[in-house]
Amino acid sequence: MSAVFRDLLKKVGSGTHTSKSMTRSEAALATHLMLTQEATPAQIGAFMIAHRIRRPTPEEMAGLLDAYGELGPRVEPISAERPVLVLGSPFDGRARTAPVAPLVALVLAAAQCPVLMHGGKMMPTKYGVPLVQLWQQLGVDWSGLSLEQLHQVLEKTGLGLVYLPNHFPLAEGLTGYREELGKRPPLATLELVWNAYQGRSRLVVGYVHPPTEERLVSTLALRGCEDFIMVKGLEGSCDLPRDRTAIISIHQGGSHERLLLHPQDYDLGGTEVAYGGIEQWTLQAQACLAGEVESAGSLWPALLWNAGFYLWQMAVVTELQEGIDLAQEILTSGRAAAQLTLAKQDLEALA
């Protein structure tokens, strides 16, 4: 048993009237003790549920991120004209709506905008389809790479995925608690803003609830992050919705801008694409990469809407409509499919 951790647990778990917030350094220490398993399973489980009930402060979240930065993987900078776009989506995946993030990444990489994702295998409590599995269906398996190999692929293809079981086994060791507790711990929120890339980057943070946005914006300010995008996305992901107004805030250099984007203004509104299983998603995704609009179904406008937005935000184009048009050209010309082939070949060379 860790006596130090017990004192931190007493601080956050004493009840509504007597519990206290941790300092940033205390939160970092608590996370360090959990990641290294110096705290006992009973202590870790109790801490996670107590911290979830009282909700972490931005200072505490910054401390959690400090520990992840100390003990977690570090992807070294690559040579790139633009910042690496880091997509922060829930690690427990998607269960209701069809994701487009891997396809968006291929479009962006084809436009010389590198993209780095991160996540793990299928994870409690949602057990949605994880990013790594979607990539595997496209023929790209990120699960077997070393961190050095990941850096090589990111440098060459503009694509990468930090895979928790391989690259951060200490964090992977805590995922089982989610099943036992039946709830997402604050670490699940931390994963949205964790960034393992050490070079110039632009972070995209997906969220669902407005209080989460406020907390994470304050957290990133404490961490000195001045270039990020907050997206009220589908199931908390970075995917923009099509059946409602997209609510986005752009943060750069200490200032921010609120965007309310209406997909119907660009003839891309409609019902969200239901996730009908991995086989159906794979067929639709392959049709998108082949430029087969009819076979792609509703995944096609969803992909154009998202890829166009991120091309715009990465300054490849100056207007959102230009981004949508460019995304369509990249897909129908086969450039996105060629980027996928390049990634497959690069991974096969490393096997």
Secondary structure, 3 states (H helix, E strand, C coil): CCHHHHHHHHHHCCCCCCCCCCCHHHHHHHHHHHHCCCCCHHHHHHHHHHHHHHCCCHHHHHHHHHHHHHHCCCECCCCCCCCEEEEECCCCCECCECCCHHHHHHHHHHCCCCEEEEECCCCCCCCCECHHHHHHHCCCCHHHCCHHHHHHHHHHHCEEEEEHHHHCHHHHCCCHHHHHHCCCCHHHHHHHHCCCECCCEEEEEEECCHHHHHHHHHHHHHCCCCEEEEEECHHHCCCCCCCCCEEEEEEECCEEEEEEECHHHHCCCCCCCECCCHHHHHHHHHHHHCCCHHHHCCHHHHHHHHHHHHHHHCCCCCCHHHHHHHHHHHHHCCHHHHHHHHHHHHHHHHC
